[in-house]
Amino acid sequence: MPSFKTLNTEYISRHPYFTARKDGYETPDGKVVDPYFVVELPVSVCAMAITENNEAILVEQYRHPIGKKIEELPGGFIDEGENPEHAIARELMEETGFQFDNYHYLGKTAANPGVLNNYTHFFLATGGKKVAEQSLDANEEIVIHFKSLEAVREMLKQNKIEQSMHALCMFYAFEYLDGQRG
């Protein structure tokens, strides 16, 4: 059976957080698509994190590409050789100082598979307890916000979660939580 075939690849930029390449490929019926631009990013994780007091943890940080601070879920890139479960526990500890009793895997999705090659893994973390101070990367400035689950659900309904992958994670987390209660 014929398949898609990469004909050529040329790297435009190679950086740990931004690698871009120009490909050419051939479709199964022989059509050549050249150039096709791809941005390579590491796989990422995020979690709707709920404390032992039943509050959701949102993080506020400046996002330069859109030029503003937004509230979103804790998360980040998976380190090379790291599995998603370890990565989300590490990211939650670094960004919030909280450790969680349970991690429920909610799935994964591709943010923009027309341009980006990575996936984001989603988690629901519950039973969070503050055990440490934040341990942020040099370029991170994160403010932690605690919100009721009702307030977060309302933010989601009113389109106030601007990070699309995080909104989707919240949607899946609420679906999971509603299933547990029903």
N, C-alpha and C positions, 0 to 999 in steps of 0.2 A: 504494500500500500504506500503510495507517495506521501511524503511529509514535507514540512517546512524545512528549508535548508539555509543555514547561514553561509553567505558567500564571502564576506569580508568583515573585518572589525578593525577600527582605528580608534585608539584612545585619545580623547581630547584633553581630559584632565584626570589625574589620579591623586586622590586625597582620601584619607580614611572616612570623611563624612561627605565627600562629593566626588564621585567618579563618573565621568561622562564619556560615552563612546558613540561612534557613528558606525552603524552596521549597514550591510546590504544583505537581503535575503530573498529567497525564491519560494513562491507558494507552490502547493502541490500541482496546480495546473500550469506551472511554468512562468507565471508573472514575476518579474523582478521588481522589488521595492528597494530603492537605493537613492538617497540615504534614508535611514531610520535612526532617530536619536534615542538613546537609552541612558537614564541616570541610574547608576548602581548605588544602592544604600544598604547598610547592614540591616538585618532583621531586627525588629523592635518589639517591645512589650509595653503594655499598660494595664492598669488595674483599677477597677472601682474598689477602693479600699475603705472598709468600714471598721470603725473602732469598737472596742468592747462596750462603749456607751451608745452604740448604734448611730454614730455620726459618720458621714462620708467625708473623706479627706480630699479636698481639691487643692491644687497648687496653682499659684499665680506667678506667671513669668512673662517677661518681654519676649515677643516673637518678632524679630527684625523683618522678615519677609513681608509681614502684614503691618508692621510699624506700630504695634501696640501691645499692651499687657492683656493677657487673657487668662481665665480660669480653665484649668484642664485637669486631667487625671495624672497621677504620678506614673512615670515610666521612662523608657529610654532604649538605647541600643543594646543588643545582646553582644557580649564579648566573644571573640573567636574561641570556639571549643566549648562554650557555655550553653546549657540547655535553657529553654524558656522559663521553666519553673524556678531555677536558681537565679536567673536574670531578674525576674520580677521581685523576688525576695530581696535581692541586693539593691535594686533600684528603689524599692520602698524604704529600705533602711537608710540609704544614702540621702534621699530627698526629704524624708519625713522623720526619721529616727524611730519609726514604729516597726514592730515585729508582729506578725499575724499568725493566728492559730491554724487557719485553714485557707487553702488556695484552691479555687474551683476554676478549671480551665473552661473557657467559654467559646473558644474557636479562634480562627485567624482569618484575615482578609488582606487583599492587596489594595493599597490606597488609590493608586492610579496606574493600573497595569498597561496603560497606553504609553507611559513614559518611564515609570519607576519599576524596578525589578524586585522590590522587597515586599515582605509580608509583615503584618503586625499581629502578634498573639495577644489575646484578650483573657483577662482573669478577673475573678471576683475574690477579693481577700477579705476575710472576716476575723473578728476577735482581736483587733489591733490594740497593742499596748505600747506606750512610749517607753523605750529602753535606752535611747541614746540621743545625742544631738545630731542635727543634720551634718552630713559630710559631703559638701557640694564640690563639683568640679570648678576649676578656676573661672570658667565662663558662665556659671550658673548663679542666678540670684532668684531664689524661690521663696515665696511667702506662702505659708500653709493657712488654709481656711477650713474650718469644720462646719459642715452644713447638715441639717436634718435630711433624711432620705426624701421627705416630701418636698423640701426646697430644691433638691437636686432634680427630682422628677419634674418639677415645675420649670426649672431652667431648661431642661431637655425639651419639654413641650413647647416652650416659648422660643426655641431656637437660640438660646443664649450660650450654648456650648459650641464654640466656633471651630474647634479641632474635630474634624469629621470622624477620624478613627476613634477618638475618645467618646464621641456621641454614640457611635455604634456599640462600643464596649458597654456604655451605660445602658443602652437599650437591651442588650443581651443579659446584663446583670439584673436588671429589673424583671425581665422575663423569668430568669432563674429564681429570683427571690419570690415573685408572685406564685410560681409553681410550687415552691416549698410551703407557702402559706395556704394554698388552696386545696 
